[in-house]
């Protein structure tokens, strides 16, 4: 039986939500086409992580466990993935579209003589391979793309699909793997975390994004308070990161991070296309801006026209009352 294989991205021992989204879609396609859906964990503690995956419905869970995978390193990961593809011979290998998968996609496709489709927002199986849709030109255009043959490797944008929980008794199969540290030509000495990024924006369920309208310390305090009430990640427009108001790591947009939360609240953000490219996949978009003609209102599900300094204090108070009740 042909297999649809989902690579599970892990960060600090936690499964990335974006990988579970991809797995849920592969489970759906496997059921529709009479195929097998499998998940793959490559990590220094893969066995423990694999147990968590049983509530998300794969038919089989494959693991490769080795201390070398404590941190992301391209060389051993590429070798491990190539080993798995030889062992399983999947019809499709699907990844969440993250910075680490972008690092290895081209090399993995070349090593496996596989077709690849990067950064898609939708995908489906065909008799010949895979059809997908891919946002381009800062998400102004949706491109229809197709890859023929087997295997096909794809990466999927965060927020493209919902996570579906479905308990299973999936067997966990360990794939033997060894790697000599002496083979590494590049080593990782240190990981420096971005300052202020308390919640991973790419995984956050709620994101508060500050724009040019947040012009002083009072505005920042209101953003921080709102984020605290909603347990949200804080992002910013390019204008604020370039001005030094927020750390560059918090920039959302075409040249920053791509987010796809359940709830996105844009405060003082006009909605330039470069910013929209980084948050268009948000499930519910709320915009607060004093300019009634701001482009952000064209894509917002809910909009409030007014001065954020007058709107946010009572808005925050009401949210606190709702939480307390």
C-alpha positions as a Markdown table, in Angstrom:
| # | Residue | x | y | z |
|---|---|---|---|---|
| 1 | Unk | 0.0 | 0.0 | 0.0 |
| 2 | Unk | 1.3 | 3.4 | -0.9 |
| 3 | Unk | 2.3 | 5.7 | 2.0 |
| 4 | Unk | 1.8 | 9.4 | 2.6 |
| 5 | Unk | 4.6 | 10.4 | 5.0 |
| 6 | Unk | 4.5 | 13.5 | 7.2 |
| 7 | Unk | 7.7 | 14.8 | 8.7 |
| 8 | Unk | 7.0 | 16.1 | 12.3 |
| 9 | Unk | 8.9 | 19.2 | 13.2 |
| 10 | Unk | 9.8 | 19.5 | 16.9 |
| 11 | Unk | 11.1 | 22.5 | 18.8 |
| 12 | Unk | 12.3 | 22.1 | 22.4 |
| 13 | Unk | 10.5 | 18.8 | 22.8 |
| 14 | Unk | 7.2 | 20.2 | 21.5 |
| 15 | Unk | 5.5 | 19.2 | 18.3 |
| 16 | Unk | 4.9 | 22.2 | 16.0 |
| 17 | Unk | 1.2 | 22.8 | 15.3 |
| 18 | Unk | 2.0 | 23.3 | 11.6 |
| 19 | Unk | 3.2 | 19.7 | 11.3 |
| 20 | Unk | 0.0 | 18.5 | 12.9 |
| 21 | Unk | -2.0 | 20.5 | 10.3 |
| 22 | Unk | -0.1 | 18.7 | 7.5 |
| 23 | Unk | -0.5 | 15.3 | 9.2 |
| 24 | Unk | -4.3 | 15.9 | 9.5 |
| 25 | Unk | -4.5 | 16.7 | 5.7 |
| 26 | Unk | -2.5 | 13.5 | 4.9 |
| 27 | Unk | -4.7 | 11.4 | 7.1 |
| 28 | Unk | -7.7 | 12.8 | 5.1 |
| 29 | Unk | -6.2 | 12.1 | 1.8 |
| 30 | Unk | -5.1 | 8.6 | 2.8 |
| 31 | Unk | -8.6 | 7.7 | 3.9 |
| 32 | Unk | -10.0 | 9.2 | 0.7 |
| 33 | Unk | -7.7 | 7.2 | -1.6 |
| 34 | Unk | -7.2 | 4.0 | 0.4 |
| 35 | Unk | -3.6 | 4.8 | 1.3 |
| 36 | Unk | -1.5 | 4.6 | 4.4 |
| 37 | Unk | -0.7 | 7.8 | 6.4 |
| 38 | Unk | 2.5 | 7.7 | 8.4 |
| 39 | Unk | 4.3 | 10.2 | 10.6 |
| 40 | Unk | 8.1 | 10.5 | 11.0 |
| 41 | Unk | 9.9 | 11.9 | 14.0 |
| 42 | Unk | 13.6 | 12.6 | 13.8 |
| 43 | Unk | 14.9 | 13.8 | 17.2 |
| 44 | Unk | 17.2 | 13.0 | 20.1 |
| 45 | Unk | 14.0 | 12.0 | 22.1 |
| 46 | Unk | 11.9 | 10.7 | 19.2 |
| 47 | Unk | 10.3 | 7.8 | 21.1 |
| 48 | Unk | 8.7 | 10.1 | 23.7 |
| 49 | Unk | 7.5 | 12.5 | 21.1 |
| 50 | Unk | 6.0 | 9.6 | 19.0 |
| 51 | Unk | 3.7 | 8.7 | 21.8 |
| 52 | Unk | 2.1 | 12.1 | 21.6 |
| 53 | Unk | 1.3 | 11.6 | 17.9 |
| 54 | Unk | -1.1 | 8.7 | 18.5 |
| 55 | Unk | -4.0 | 11.1 | 19.3 |
| 56 | Unk | -3.6 | 12.6 | 15.8 |
| 57 | Unk | -4.5 | 9.5 | 13.7 |
| 58 | Unk | -1.5 | 8.2 | 11.7 |
| 59 | Unk | -1.5 | 4.6 | 10.7 |
| 60 | Unk | 2.2 | 4.2 | 11.6 |
| 61 | Unk | 4.8 | 6.3 | 13.4 |
| 62 | Unk | 8.4 | 6.0 | 12.4 |
| 63 | Unk | 11.2 | 7.3 | 14.5 |
| 64 | Unk | 14.9 | 7.9 | 14.2 |
| 65 | Unk | 16.5 | 8.7 | 17.5 |
| 66 | Unk | 20.1 | 9.9 | 17.9 |
| 67 | Unk | 21.8 | 12.6 | 20.1 |
| 68 | Unk | 23.0 | 14.3 | 16.9 |
| 69 | Unk | 19.4 | 15.6 | 16.4 |
| 70 | Unk | 19.2 | 17.6 | 19.6 |
| 71 | Unk | 19.8 | 20.7 | 17.4 |
| 72 | Unk | 19.0 | 21.1 | 13.7 |
| 73 | Unk | 21.9 | 20.2 | 11.5 |
| 74 | Unk | 21.4 | 19.8 | 7.8 |
| 75 | Unk | 23.9 | 17.0 | 7.1 |
| 76 | Unk | 22.6 | 14.3 | 9.5 |
| 77 | Unk | 19.0 | 15.3 | 8.9 |
| 78 | Unk | 19.3 | 14.9 | 5.1 |
| 79 | Unk | 21.0 | 11.5 | 5.6 |
| 80 | Unk | 18.2 | 10.4 | 8.0 |
| 81 | Unk | 15.5 | 11.5 | 5.6 |
| 82 | Unk | 17.1 | 9.8 | 2.6 |
| 83 | Unk | 17.4 | 6.6 | 4.7 |
| 84 | Unk | 13.7 | 6.7 | 5.6 |
| 85 | Unk | 12.7 | 7.3 | 2.0 |
| 86 | Unk | 14.7 | 4.3 | 0.9 |
| 87 | Unk | 13.1 | 2.2 | 3.6 |
| 88 | Unk | 9.5 | 3.3 | 3.2 |
| 89 | Unk | 9.4 | 4.3 | -0.5 |
| 90 | Unk | 6.5 | 6.8 | 0.2 |
| 91 | Unk | 4.4 | 8.3 | -2.6 |
| 92 | Unk | 4.4 | 11.7 | -0.9 |
| 93 | Unk | 6.6 | 13.3 | 1.7 |
| 94 | Unk | 5.0 | 16.3 | 3.3 |
| 95 | Unk | 6.6 | 18.9 | 5.6 |
| 96 | Unk | 5.3 | 22.0 | 7.3 |
| 97 | Unk | 6.9 | 25.0 | 5.6 |
| 98 | Unk | 9.5 | 26.2 | 8.2 |
| 99 | Unk | 12.9 | 27.8 | 7.9 |
| 100 | Unk | 14.6 | 24.4 | 8.6 |
| 101 | Unk | 12.7 | 22.5 | 5.9 |
| 102 | Unk | 13.5 | 25.3 | 3.4 |
| 103 | Unk | 17.1 | 24.6 | 4.2 |
| 104 | Unk | 17.0 | 21.0 | 3.1 |
| 105 | Unk | 14.2 | 20.7 | 0.5 |
| 106 | Unk | 16.3 | 21.2 | -2.6 |
| 107 | Unk | 19.0 | 18.8 | -1.5 |
| 108 | Unk | 16.5 | 16.1 | -0.4 |
| 109 | Unk | 14.7 | 16.3 | -3.7 |
| 110 | Unk | 17.9 | 16.1 | -5.6 |
| 111 | Unk | 19.2 | 13.2 | -3.5 |
| 112 | Unk | 15.9 | 11.3 | -3.9 |
| 113 | Unk | 15.3 | 12.2 | -7.6 |
| 114 | Unk | 12.0 | 13.5 | -6.4 |
| 115 | Unk | 9.7 | 16.3 | -7.7 |
| 116 | Unk | 9.1 | 19.1 | -5.1 |
| 117 | Unk | 6.5 | 21.8 | -4.5 |
| 118 | Unk | 7.4 | 24.4 | -2.0 |
| 119 | Unk | 5.3 | 26.6 | 0.3 |
| 120 | Unk | 1.8 | 25.5 | -0.9 |
| 121 | Unk | -1.5 | 26.4 | 0.7 |
| 122 | Unk | -3.5 | 23.5 | -0.7 |
| 123 | Unk | -2.7 | 20.1 | -2.1 |
| 124 | Unk | -4.4 | 17.0 | -3.4 |
| 125 | Unk | -3.4 | 13.7 | -5.0 |
| 126 | Unk | -3.8 | 12.9 | -8.6 |
| 127 | Unk | -3.2 | 9.7 | -10.5 |
| 128 | Unk | 0.1 | 11.1 | -11.8 |
| 129 | Unk | 1.3 | 12.9 | -8.7 |
| 130 | Unk | 0.2 | 16.0 | -6.8 |
| 131 | Unk | -1.7 | 19.2 | -7.6 |
| 132 | Unk | -1.4 | 22.2 | -5.4 |
| 133 | Unk | -2.0 | 25.9 | -5.0 |
| 134 | Unk | 0.8 | 28.3 | -4.1 |
| 135 | Unk | 0.5 | 32.0 | -3.1 |
| 136 | Unk | 2.9 | 34.2 | -5.0 |
| 137 | Unk | 3.6 | 37.9 | -5.5 |
| 138 | Unk | 3.0 | 38.7 | -1.8 |
| 139 | Unk | -0.1 | 36.5 | -1.9 |
| 140 | Unk | -1.8 | 38.7 | -4.6 |
| 141 | Unk | -1.9 | 35.7 | -7.0 |
| 142 | Unk | -2.6 | 32.0 | -6.3 |
| 143 | Unk | -0.6 | 29.8 | -8.7 |
| 144 | Unk | -1.8 | 26.4 | -9.7 |
| 145 | Unk | 1.2 | 23.9 | -9.7 |
| 146 | Unk | 1.5 | 20.2 | -10.3 |
| 147 | Unk | 4.3 | 17.6 | -9.8 |
| 148 | Unk | 4.2 | 14.3 | -11.5 |
| 149 | Unk | 5.9 | 11.1 | -10.5 |
| 150 | Unk | 6.8 | 9.4 | -7.2 |
| 151 | Unk | 7.9 | 10.4 | -4.7 |
| 152 | Unk | 6.8 | 14.0 | -4.5 |
| 153 | Unk | 8.0 | 16.3 | -1.7 |
| 154 | Unk | 6.0 | 19.2 | -0.6 |
| 155 | Unk | 6.1 | 21.9 | 2.1 |
| 156 | Unk | 2.8 | 23.4 | 3.3 |
| 157 | Unk | 2.2 | 26.8 | 4.7 |
| 158 | Unk | 1.2 | 27.1 | 8.4 |
| 159 | Unk | -2.5 | 27.6 | 8.8 |
| 160 | Unk | -3.5 | 26.0 | 5.6 |
| 161 | Unk | -5.4 | 23.2 | 7.3 |
| 162 | Unk | -7.1 | 22.6 | 10.7 |
| 163 | Unk | -5.6 | 20.1 | 13.2 |
| 164 | Unk | -7.9 | 17.1 | 13.6 |
| 165 | Unk | -7.6 | 14.8 | 16.6 |
| 166 | Unk | -8.2 | 11.2 | 16.0 |
| 167 | Unk | -7.0 | 8.6 | 18.5 |
| 168 | Unk | -5.2 | 5.6 | 17.0 |
| 169 | Unk | -3.2 | 2.6 | 18.1 |
| 170 | Unk | -0.5 | 3.3 | 15.6 |
| 171 | Unk | 2.6 | 1.1 | 16.0 |
| 172 | Unk | 5.9 | 2.9 | 16.5 |
| 173 | Unk | 8.7 | 1.6 | 14.3 |
| 174 | Unk | 12.3 | 2.6 | 15.0 |
| 175 | Unk | 14.5 | 2.9 | 12.0 |
| 176 | Unk | 18.2 | 2.2 | 12.7 |
| 177 | Unk | 20.5 | 5.2 | 12.1 |
| 178 | Unk | 24.1 | 6.1 | 13.0 |
| 179 | Unk | 26.1 | 9.2 | 12.4 |
| 180 | Unk | 29.8 | 9.9 | 13.1 |
| 181 | Unk | 30.3 | 13.5 | 14.5 |
| 182 | Unk | 33.6 | 13.6 | 12.6 |
| 183 | Unk | 31.6 | 13.7 | 9.3 |
| 184 | Unk | 30.3 | 17.1 | 10.2 |
| 185 | Unk | 31.8 | 19.9 | 8.2 |
| 186 | Unk | 29.6 | 22.5 | 9.9 |
| 187 | Unk | 29.0 | 22.5 | 13.6 |
| 188 | Unk | 26.5 | 24.4 | 15.7 |
| 189 | Unk | 28.2 | 26.3 | 18.6 |
| 190 | Unk | 25.4 | 28.3 | 20.1 |
| 191 | Unk | 21.7 | 29.2 | 19.6 |
| 192 | Unk | 20.9 | 32.8 | 20.5 |
| 193 | Unk | 17.2 | 33.3 | 21.1 |
| 194 | Unk | 15.5 | 36.5 | 19.8 |
| 195 | Unk | 14.8 | 39.0 | 22.6 |
| 196 | Unk | 11.2 | 39.6 | 23.5 |
| 197 | Unk | 9.8 | 36.7 | 21.5 |
| 198 | Unk | 8.1 | 35.0 | 24.5 |
| 199 | Unk | 5.6 | 33.1 | 22.3 |
| 200 | Unk | 6.6 | 31.6 | 19.0 |
| 201 | Unk | 4.7 | 33.7 | 16.5 |
| 202 | Unk | 4.5 | 30.9 | 13.9 |
| 203 | Unk | 2.8 | 28.7 | 16.4 |
| 204 | Unk | 0.7 | 31.2 | 18.4 |
| 205 | Unk | -3.1 | 30.7 | 18.5 |
| 206 | Unk | -3.5 | 34.5 | 18.9 |
| 207 | Unk | -1.3 | 37.2 | 17.5 |
| 208 | Unk | -1.4 | 40.9 | 18.4 |
| 209 | Unk | 0.3 | 43.0 | 15.7 |
| 210 | Unk | 1.4 | 46.6 | 16.3 |
| 211 | Unk | 1.7 | 49.1 | 13.5 |
| 212 | Unk | 2.8 | 52.6 | 13.0 |
| 213 | Unk | -0.1 | 53.9 | 15.0 |
| 214 | Unk | 1.6 | 52.5 | 18.2 |
| 215 | Unk | 3.9 | 55.5 | 18.5 |
| 216 | Unk | 5.1 | 55.6 | 22.1 |
| 217 | Unk | 5.7 | 53.7 | 25.3 |
| 218 | Unk | 2.0 | 54.1 | 26.3 |
| 219 | Unk | 1.0 | 52.3 | 23.1 |
| 220 | Unk | 3.5 | 49.5 | 23.8 |
| 221 | Unk | 2.1 | 49.0 | 27.3 |
| 222 | Unk | -1.4 | 48.7 | 25.9 |
| 223 | Unk | -0.2 | 46.1 | 23.3 |
| 224 | Unk | 1.6 | 44.2 | 26.1 |
| 225 | Unk | -1.4 | 44.2 | 28.4 |
| 226 | Unk | -3.8 | 43.0 | 25.6 |
| 227 | Unk | -1.3 | 40.2 | 24.7 |
| 228 | Unk | -1.1 | 39.2 | 28.4 |
| 229 | Unk | -4.9 | 39.0 | 28.7 |
| 230 | Unk | -5.2 | 36.9 | 25.5 |
| 231 | Unk | -2.0 | 34.9 | 26.1 |
| 232 | Unk | -1.0 | 36.1 | 22.6 |
| 233 | Unk | 2.2 | 36.5 | 20.7 |
| 234 | Unk | 3.3 | 40.0 | 19.8 |
| 235 | Unk | 4.3 | 40.9 | 16.3 |
| 236 | Unk | 5.0 | 44.2 | 14.5 |
| 237 | Unk | 5.0 | 45.9 | 11.1 |
| 238 | Unk | 8.2 | 46.7 | 9.3 |
| 239 | Unk | 7.9 | 50.4 | 10.2 |
| 240 | Unk | 8.2 | 49.7 | 13.9 |
| 241 | Unk | 11.0 | 47.1 | 13.7 |
| 242 | Unk | 13.0 | 49.5 | 11.5 |
| 243 | Unk | 12.4 | 52.3 | 13.9 |
| 244 | Unk | 13.7 | 50.1 | 16.8 |
| 245 | Unk | 10.4 | 50.1 | 18.6 |
| 246 | Unk | 10.2 | 46.3 | 18.4 |
| 247 | Unk | 12.8 | 43.6 | 17.8 |
| 248 | Unk | 13.3 | 42.7 | 14.1 |
| 249 | Unk | 12.5 | 39.1 | 14.9 |
| 250 | Unk | 8.9 | 40.2 | 15.6 |
| 251 | Unk | 8.3 | 41.6 | 12.1 |
| 252 | Unk | 5.4 | 40.0 | 10.3 |
| 253 | Unk | 5.2 | 40.2 | 6.5 |
| 254 | Unk | 6.8 | 39.4 | 3.2 |
| 255 | Unk | 10.3 | 39.9 | 4.6 |
| 256 | Unk | 9.5 | 38.8 | 8.1 |
| 257 | Unk | 7.5 | 36.0 | 9.7 |
| 258 | Unk | 4.5 | 34.3 | 8.3 |
| 259 | Unk | 1.8 | 33.8 | 10.9 |
| 260 | Unk | -1.6 | 31.9 | 10.7 |
| 261 | Unk | -3.2 | 32.2 | 14.1 |
| 262 | Unk | -6.8 | 31.5 | 15.0 |
| 263 | Unk | -7.2 | 35.2 | 15.9 |
| 264 | Unk | -5.1 | 38.1 | 14.5 |
| 265 | Unk | -5.6 | 41.6 | 15.9 |
| 266 | Unk | -3.9 | 44.3 | 13.9 |
| 267 | Unk | -3.6 | 47.6 | 15.8 |
| 268 | Unk | -2.6 | 50.7 | 14.0 |
| 269 | Unk | -1.6 | 48.7 | 11.0 |
| 270 | Unk | -2.6 | 50.1 | 7.6 |
| 271 | Unk | -2.5 | 46.7 | 5.8 |
| 272 | Unk | 0.2 | 47.2 | 3.1 |
| 273 | Unk | 0.5 | 44.2 | 0.8 |
| 274 | Unk | 3.9 | 43.3 | 2.2 |
| 275 | Unk | 2.4 | 42.9 | 5.7 |
| 276 | Unk | -0.7 | 41.1 | 4.5 |
| 277 | Unk | 1.5 | 38.5 | 2.8 |
| 278 | Unk | 2.6 | 37.4 | 6.3 |
| 279 | Unk | -0.8 | 37.1 | 7.9 |
| 280 | Unk | -3.4 | 36.5 | 5.2 |
| 281 | Unk | -4.0 | 32.9 | 6.4 |
| 282 | Unk | -5.2 | 34.0 | 9.8 |
| 283 | Unk | -8.6 | 32.4 | 10.6 |
| 284 | Unk | -10.2 | 35.6 | 12.1 |
| 285 | Unk | -8.8 | 39.1 | 11.5 |
| 286 | Unk | -9.7 | 42.1 | 13.7 |
| 287 | Unk | -8.4 | 45.5 | 12.6 |
| 288 | Unk | -8.3 | 48.7 | 14.8 |
| 289 | Unk | -7.3 | 51.8 | 12.9 |
| 290 | Unk | -8.3 | 55.4 | 12.9 |
| 291 | Unk | -8.2 | 55.6 | 9.1 |
| 292 | Unk | -11.5 | 54.2 | 7.7 |
| 293 | Unk | -9.9 | 53.8 | 4.3 |
| 294 | Unk | -7.0 | 51.7 | 5.6 |
| 295 | Unk | -6.5 | 48.6 | 3.3 |
| 296 | Unk | -6.5 | 46.3 | 6.3 |
| 297 | Unk | -10.3 | 46.7 | 6.6 |
| 298 | Unk | -10.7 | 45.0 | 3.2 |
| 299 | Unk | -9.5 | 41.7 | 4.5 |
| 300 | Unk | -10.7 | 42.1 | 8.2 |
| 301 | Unk | -13.6 | 40.0 | 9.5 |
| 302 | Unk | -14.2 | 42.7 | 12.1 |
| 303 | Unk | -13.1 | 46.3 | 12.1 |
| 304 | Unk | -13.0 | 49.2 | 14.6 |
| 305 | Unk | -12.4 | 52.7 | 13.3 |
| 306 | Unk | -10.9 | 54.9 | 16.0 |
| 307 | Unk | -7.9 | 56.0 | 18.1 |
| 308 | Unk | -6.3 | 52.9 | 19.6 |
| 309 | Unk | -5.4 | 54.9 | 22.7 |
| 310 | Unk | -9.2 | 55.4 | 23.3 |
| 311 | Unk | -10.3 | 52.0 | 22.1 |
| 312 | Unk | -7.9 | 49.6 | 23.8 |
| 313 | Unk | -8.4 | 50.5 | 27.5 |
| 314 | Unk | -12.1 | 49.7 | 27.6 |
| 315 | Unk | -11.6 | 46.8 | 25.2 |
| 316 | Unk | -9.0 | 45.3 | 27.6 |
| 317 | Unk | -11.3 | 45.9 | 30.6 |
| 318 | Unk | -14.1 | 44.0 | 28.9 |
| 319 | Unk | -11.9 | 41.1 | 28.0 |
| 320 | Unk | -10.8 | 40.9 | 31.6 |
| 321 | Unk | -14.4 | 40.8 | 32.8 |
| 322 | Unk | -15.2 | 38.0 | 30.4 |
| 323 | Unk | -12.1 | 36.0 | 31.5 |
| 324 | Unk | -13.0 | 36.5 | 35.2 |
| 325 | Unk | -16.5 | 35.3 | 34.7 |
